[in-house]
């Protein structure tokens, strides 16, 4: 009889493992009990057959293995090790300000229960995030939490995207508002439109663009020096300013231009989104990251958004490729999928693509963001105030003296995407360091690659540095834009970062810098 009860216990255990949510309604309890007893008796009859002993042994061995596996993956007490089986990355420690809130019994904000897709909707028009001033004016419990947070930590550590930074101002109303506030000027807007005209004029017959445009345009100088035309990257770079100004494949005077460009990226079997990782281009993840941003922004701006559409499917495939191409050890990205170590420049385009996808309501793996957090830690200098090009600590010497500045602007911008905000001591000091170095040898830096990331960083950070930087860059670009013949509307600055992309890369970056006040909504301000 004891053996029978033991076998009955094993059956109960197996049911709890494989059917943990099996609940029997009260009214049908008797019927289900009889059914379960009948199943047990059937199992007992099986055990007395010829192969019964071996079956019972197999069941017991598998049960033991399941128990062992559960013990292996069970978090250790007092630590947050994450779920290694999903991503291989450890969760960052609990933010000190959250720990302080728990200590102070701060009630949970109902907005935390909202889905990321709802919080990061492309149509969001107002982004409200608690500021330090608001924290000081809060209830006593919140004041206590803030005080405890200040004592426990300098900079909160987070592993997910913040909810702001949407595309809601990419329309005529948003551009007019930027003009009215003084963030944009009519001269700057005229420069943007002239740049878009130049880009549209250099679109090739198949709908794409090329960094080496001298085979299709003999009138413009400074075609890219890249050994390959890198047509996917060139097409993505050319499309970004159109999308930034609110011109989509559905509306605006450049509707056909944008539509043909998107179709080129989606459909071309050699250079498109499905072929980018198969081509011989040594900088393939650069090309892929740029194409993914364009697809995600185009999808996010679509009305209505339909995941089953060709654009929606292509955008999701692009994000999945980025996720699988992440360096499994360091959490970064480089030229080839899974290449280690990652570098700050390639990393930024991939993370911005994931952010754009998130804004469009597309799913993004949380474990990938934990890995991105780990990579930023590996390239940080002075506690996160400045950033290296590689985790080994070396600067990208080939790219000239601006490389430390560029990598630091990238790193601080990515930190803000992942949760750092104005008021965090390390972020404040890092931004202040960059603000002191926006000039070189008494003149504004003409490296548009650095200027693009710095513009976004100051835009999200806000304050006097944002206004000073915005005005300086705007005046520089308006005054240096070409007005000569077929080159009219374009830019070209000889610089190690931008030479390979030539006039097309310079023009795309210049237009996006001027569009910054309405192209991306601030992360932490209304």
C-alpha positions in Angstrom: 0.0 0.0 0.0 2.9 2.4 0.8 4.3 1.8 -2.7 1.0 2.7 -4.2 0.8 6.0 -2.3 4.3 6.8 -3.3 3.5 6.3 -6.9 0.4 8.4 -6.4 2.6 11.2 -5.0 4.9 10.9 -8.1 1.8 11.3 -10.3 0.7 14.4 -8.4 4.3 15.8 -8.7 4.3 15.2 -12.4 1.0 16.9 -12.8 2.3 19.9 -10.9 5.3 20.2 -13.2 3.6 19.8 -16.5 0.2 21.3 -15.6 0.9 23.9 -12.9 -2.2 26.0 -13.7 -4.7 23.1 -13.8 -7.6 24.3 -11.7 -10.7 22.2 -11.2 -14.0 24.0 -11.0 -15.8 23.4 -7.7 -18.9 22.1 -9.5 -17.0 19.6 -11.5 -14.6 18.6 -8.7 -16.1 15.1 -8.3 -16.1 14.4 -12.0 -12.5 15.5 -12.4 -11.4 13.6 -9.3 -12.8 10.4 -10.7 -11.1 11.1 -14.0 -7.8 11.7 -12.4 -8.1 8.5 -10.3 -8.9 6.6 -13.5 -5.8 8.1 -15.1 -3.7 7.0 -12.1 -5.1 3.5 -12.3 -4.4 3.4 -16.0 -0.8 4.5 -15.3 -0.5 1.8 -12.6 -1.6 -0.8 -15.1 1.0 0.4 -17.5 3.7 -0.1 -14.8 2.9 -3.8 -14.4 3.4 -4.4 -18.1 6.6 -5.7 -19.7 8.2 -2.3 -20.1 6.6 -0.7 -17.0 9.8 -0.6 -14.9 11.8 1.1 -17.6 9.1 3.6 -18.1 8.9 4.4 -14.4 12.7 4.8 -14.3 12.7 7.1 -17.3 10.0 9.3 -15.6 11.9 9.5 -12.4 15.2 10.4 -14.1 13.5 13.2 -16.1 11.8 14.5 -12.9 15.2 14.7 -11.2 16.7 16.5 -14.2 13.9 19.1 -14.1 14.5 19.7 -10.5 18.2 20.1 -11.0 17.6 22.6 -13.9 15.2 24.6 -11.8 17.9 24.9 -9.1 20.5 25.9 -11.6 18.5 28.8 -13.1 16.9 29.9 -9.8 18.2 33.4 -8.8 20.6 33.5 -5.8 19.3 35.2 -2.8 20.2 38.8 -2.5 21.4 39.2 -6.1 19.7 40.0 -9.5 21.4 37.7 -11.9 18.8 37.8 -14.6 17.7 34.9 -16.8 20.9 33.7 -18.3 19.1 31.2 -20.6 17.4 34.1 -22.5 20.2 36.5 -23.1 23.4 35.6 -21.3 23.6 39.1 -19.7 23.2 40.0 -16.1 20.5 42.4 -15.1 21.9 45.7 -13.8 21.6 46.3 -10.0 18.4 47.8 -8.8 18.5 51.6 -9.2 19.3 53.3 -5.9 16.5 55.7 -6.3 14.0 52.8 -6.7 15.5 51.1 -3.6 15.0 54.4 -1.7 11.4 54.6 -2.9 10.8 51.1 -1.5 12.3 52.0 1.8 10.1 55.1 2.0 7.0 53.0 1.0 6.5 55.2 -2.0 3.3 54.1 -3.9 3.7 52.7 -7.3 2.9 55.1 -10.2 0.0 53.7 -12.2 1.7 54.8 -15.4 4.3 52.0 -14.8 1.6 49.5 -15.7 1.2 50.9 -19.2 2.6 49.0 -22.1 5.8 50.3 -23.7 4.0 50.6 -27.0 1.4 53.0 -25.5 4.0 55.0 -23.6 6.2 55.5 -26.7 3.5 56.1 -29.3 4.7 57.9 -32.4 1.8 60.3 -32.0 2.7 61.4 -28.5 2.6 65.2 -28.3 3.6 65.7 -24.7 6.3 63.9 -22.8 6.3 64.5 -19.0 9.1 63.1 -16.9 9.7 64.0 -13.3 12.4 66.6 -12.9 14.6 67.2 -9.8 12.6 70.4 -9.1 9.3 68.4 -9.1 10.9 65.8 -6.8 11.8 68.4 -4.2 8.2 69.8 -4.3 6.6 66.3 -3.8 5.1 64.7 -0.7 7.3 64.0 2.4 7.6 60.3 1.4 8.9 61.3 -2.0 11.3 63.8 -0.4 12.7 61.1 1.8 13.1 58.8 -1.2 15.0 61.5 -3.0 17.3 62.2 -0.1 18.0 58.5 0.4 18.7 58.2 -3.4 21.3 61.0 -3.2 23.1 59.2 -0.4 23.0 55.8 -2.0 24.1 56.5 -5.6 25.2 59.1 -8.0 23.7 57.9 -11.3 20.8 55.4 -11.5 21.6 52.3 -13.5 18.8 51.1 -15.9 18.5 48.7 -18.7 15.6 49.8 -20.7 14.6 52.6 -23.1 13.0 55.8 -21.6 9.6 56.6 -23.1 10.3 60.0 -24.7 11.9 60.9 -28.0 9.0 60.3 -30.3 8.3 61.6 -33.8 5.1 63.6 -33.1 6.6 66.9 -34.3 7.5 65.7 -37.8 4.8 67.7 -39.5 4.0 71.3 -40.6 2.7 72.2 -37.1 5.8 70.9 -35.4 8.1 72.8 -37.8 6.1 76.0 -37.3 6.3 75.6 -33.5 10.1 75.3 -33.8 10.2 78.5 -35.8 8.0 80.3 -33.3 10.1 79.2 -30.4 13.3 80.4 -32.0 14.8 76.9 -32.1 14.7 77.1 -35.9 15.0 80.1 -38.2 13.6 80.6 -41.7 17.2 80.5 -43.0 17.7 77.1 -41.5 14.4 75.8 -42.9 15.3 77.1 -46.3 18.6 75.2 -46.0 16.8 72.0 -45.2 14.5 72.3 -48.2 17.5 73.0 -50.5 19.3 70.0 -49.1 16.2 67.8 -49.8 16.1 69.0 -53.3 19.7 68.1 -53.8 19.2 64.6 -52.4 16.1 64.0 -54.5 18.0 65.1 -57.6 20.7 62.4 -56.9 18.3 59.5 -56.5 19.1 56.9 -59.1 16.7 55.2 -61.5 16.3 52.1 -59.3 15.2 54.2 -56.3 18.4 54.0 -54.4 21.4 56.3 -53.8 25.1 55.7 -53.9 28.0 57.2 -52.0 30.0 57.1 -55.2 27.5 59.2 -57.2 30.0 60.3 -59.9 28.8 57.5 -62.2 25.3 59.2 -62.3 26.2 62.8 -61.7 29.3 64.4 -63.3 28.5 67.9 -62.2 29.0 67.5 -58.4 32.4 67.1 -56.8 33.5 65.2 -53.7 31.9 61.9 -54.5 32.6 59.4 -51.6 36.0 57.9 -51.4 34.6 54.6 -50.1 35.9 51.6 -52.0 32.3 50.4 -52.5 29.2 52.4 -53.3 27.5 51.1 -50.2 24.2 51.6 -51.7 22.1 50.4 -48.8 23.8 52.8 -46.4 23.7 55.7 -48.9 19.9 55.1 -49.6 19.2 55.1 -45.8 21.3 58.2 -45.2 19.4 60.0 -48.0 16.0 59.0 -46.8 16.5 60.0 -43.1 16.3 63.8 -43.7 13.1 63.4 -45.7 11.5 61.4 -42.9 12.9 63.9 -40.4 11.1 66.8 -42.1 7.8 64.9 -42.2 7.9 63.7 -45.8 6.8 60.1 -45.9 5.8 57.5 -48.5 2.2 58.4 -47.8 2.2 62.2 -47.9 4.2 65.3 -48.9 5.8 66.5 -52.1 8.5 63.9 -51.8 6.1 60.9 -51.4 7.3 59.1 -54.5 11.0 59.8 -53.7 10.6 58.2 -50.2 8.4 55.3 -51.5 11.0 54.4 -54.2 13.8 54.5 -51.6 12.0 52.3 -49.1 11.2 49.8 -51.8 14.8 49.7 -52.9 15.9 48.8 -49.3 13.2 46.2 -48.9 13.3 44.5 -52.2 16.8 44.6 -53.7 18.1 41.0 -53.3 21.8 42.1 -53.2 21.7 45.3 -51.2 18.4 45.2 -49.4 17.6 44.4 -45.8 17.7 40.7 -46.4 20.9 40.8 -48.3 22.9 43.3 -46.2 24.5 40.6 -44.1 25.4 38.5 -47.2 27.2 41.0 -49.3 30.9 41.5 -49.2 30.7 45.0 -47.7 33.1 45.0 -44.8 31.0 47.6 -43.0 27.8 45.6 -43.3 26.5 46.4 -39.8 26.8 50.1 -40.5 24.7 49.6 -43.6 22.2 47.4 -41.8 21.8 49.7 -38.8 21.1 52.7 -41.0 18.6 50.7 -43.1 16.9 49.5 -40.0 16.4 53.0 -38.7 14.8 54.1 -41.9 12.5 51.1 -42.0 11.4 51.6 -38.4 10.9 55.4 -38.8 9.0 54.9 -42.0 6.8 52.3 -40.3 6.3 54.4 -37.2 5.1 57.3 -39.4 2.7 55.1 -41.3 -1.0 55.7 -41.0 -2.3 53.2 -40.1 0.5 51.1 -38.7 0.0 47.6 -39.9 2.6 45.0 -38.7 1.6 42.6 -41.5 2.5 45.2 -44.2 5.7 44.8 -46.2 7.2 47.8 -44.4 6.2 46.5 -41.0 7.6 43.0 -41.7 10.8 44.4 -43.1 11.3 46.7 -40.0 10.7 43.7 -37.7 13.2 41.6 -39.6 15.7 44.3 -39.5 15.4 44.5 -35.7 15.7 40.8 -35.3 18.9 40.8 -37.3 20.3 43.5 -35.0 19.4 41.5 -32.0 21.0 38.3 -33.3 24.1 40.2 -34.5 24.9 41.5 -31.0 28.3 40.5 -29.6 27.2 37.7 -27.1 30.1 38.5 -24.8 30.4 42.3 -24.7 26.9 43.4 -25.7 28.1 45.7 -28.5 28.1 45.6 -32.3 30.8 46.0 -34.9 31.2 45.5 -38.7 30.2 41.9 -38.8 27.5 40.0 -36.9 28.6 38.8 -33.4 32.0 40.4 -33.9 33.9 41.1 -30.7 34.6 43.6 -29.4 32.0 46.1 -30.4 32.8 49.7 -31.2 30.9 52.8 -30.0 30.2 54.1 -33.5 28.5 51.0 -35.0 26.9 50.4 -31.6 25.1 53.7 -31.7 23.3 53.1 -35.1 22.0 49.7 -33.9 20.7 51.0 -30.6 19.0 54.0 -32.3 17.3 51.5 -34.7 16.0 49.5 -31.7 14.8 52.8 -30.2 13.0 53.8 -33.4 11.4 50.3 -33.6 10.2 50.6 -30.0 8.7 54.0 -30.8 6.8 52.4 -33.6 5.4 49.7 -31.3 7.6 46.9 -32.5 8.9 44.4 -30.0 12.5 44.7 -28.8 14.3 42.1 -26.7 15.0 43.4 -23.2 18.0 41.1 -22.8 19.6 42.9 -25.8 19.2 46.2 -23.9 20.9 44.7 -20.9 23.8 43.8 -23.2 23.9 47.3 -24.6 24.1 48.6 -21.0 27.1 46.3 -20.3 28.8 47.5 -23.5 28.5 51.2 -22.4 30.0 50.2 -19.1 33.0 48.6 -20.8 33.8 51.7 -22.9 33.1 54.3 -20.2 35.8 56.6 -18.8 35.8 58.5 -15.6 32.7 56.7 -14.4 30.7 57.4 -17.5 31.6 61.0 -18.1 33.6 60.2 -21.3 33.7 57.2 -23.7 36.2 55.2 -25.6 35.9 53.8 -29.1 36.7 50.3 -28.0 36.5 48.5 -24.6 40.3 48.1 -24.7 40.5 51.9 -24.1 42.0 52.9 -27.5 40.7 55.9 -29.4 40.1 55.5 -33.1 43.3 57.3 -34.1 42.6 57.0 -37.8 39.6 59.3 -37.4 41.6 62.3 -36.2 41.6 64.4 -33.1 37.8 64.5 -32.9 37.4 60.8 -32.1 37.4 61.2 -28.3 34.8 63.9 -28.6 32.6 61.9 -31.0 32.7 58.8 -28.9 31.8 60.7 -25.8 28.9 62.4 -27.5 27.7 59.0 -28.7 28.1 57.4 -25.3 26.3 60.1 -23.3 23.4 60.1 -25.9 23.0 56.4 -25.6 23.1 56.7 -21.8 20.1 59.0 -22.0 18.2 56.6 -24.2 18.8 54.0 -21.6 17.7 56.1 -18.6 20.2 58.7 -17.5 18.6 62.1 -17.2 19.6 65.7 -16.4 20.3 66.0 -12.7 22.5 62.8 -12.6 25.9 64.0 -11.5 27.9 61.9 -14.0 25.8 62.9 -17.0 25.8 66.6 -16.0 29.6 66.6 -15.7 30.0 64.7 -19.0 27.8 67.1 -20.9 29.7 70.1 -19.4 33.0 68.6 -20.5 31.7 68.4 -24.1 30.2 71.9 -24.0 33.6 73.3 -23.3 35.1 71.7 -26.4 32.6 72.4 -29.1 35.3 74.6 -30.7 38.8 73.6 -31.8 41.6 76.1 -32.3 39.1 79.0 -31.8 36.6 77.7 -34.5 33.5 75.5 -34.4 34.3 71.9 -35.2 33.4 71.0 -38.8 33.2 67.2 -38.2 29.5 66.7 -39.0 29.6 63.1 -37.6 30.5 64.6 -34.2 28.1 67.5 -34.7 25.1 65.1 -35.4 25.5 63.2 -32.2 26.3 66.3 -30.2 23.2 68.0 -31.5 21.0 65.1 -30.4 22.7 64.9 -27.0 22.3 68.7 -26.2 18.8 68.6 -27.6 17.7 65.9 -25.2 19.7 67.3 -22.3 18.3 70.9 -22.6 19.5 74.0 -20.9 21.7 76.8 -22.1 24.2 74.5 -23.8 21.4 73.2 -26.1 20.5 76.8 -27.2 24.1 77.8 -27.6 25.0 74.6 -29.6 21.9 74.8 -31.7 22.5 78.4 -32.7 26.2 77.9 -33.5 25.6 74.8 -35.7 22.6 76.3 -37.5 24.6 79.5 -38.4 27.6 77.4 -39.5 25.5 75.2 -41.8 23.4 78.1 -43.2 26.6 80.0 -44.0 28.5 77.1 -45.6 25.8 75.5 -47.7 26.7 75.4 -51.4 24.8 77.7 -53.8 26.9 76.9 -56.8 25.2 75.2 -59.8 24.3 71.5 -59.4 25.9 71.4 -55.9 23.4 74.0 -54.6 21.8 72.8 -51.4 24.6 70.4 -50.4 27.5 70.5 -48.0 31.0 69.1 -48.0 33.6 69.3 -45.2 36.9 67.5 -45.6 37.1 65.3 -42.5 38.4 61.8 -41.7 35.0 60.7 -40.5 33.0 62.0 -43.5 35.5 61.6 -46.5 34.4 58.1 -47.3 30.8 59.2 -47.5 31.6 62.4 -49.4 29.0 65.0 -50.3 26.0 62.8 -49.8 26.9 61.9 -46.2 27.7 65.5 -45.3 24.5 66.7 -46.8 22.4 64.1 -45.0 24.0 64.9 -41.7 23.8 68.6 -42.2 20.0 68.5 -43.0 19.3 66.2 -39.9 21.3 68.6 -37.6 19.1 71.5 -38.8 15.9 69.4 -38.3 16.9 68.4 -34.7 14.4 70.7 -32.9 11.4 68.9 -34.5 12.9 65.7 -35.9 13.1 64.1 -32.4 11.0 65.1 -29.5 13.0 65.7 -26.3 13.4 62.8 -23.9 12.9 64.8 -20.7 11.0 67.9 -21.5 7.5 68.9 -22.7 
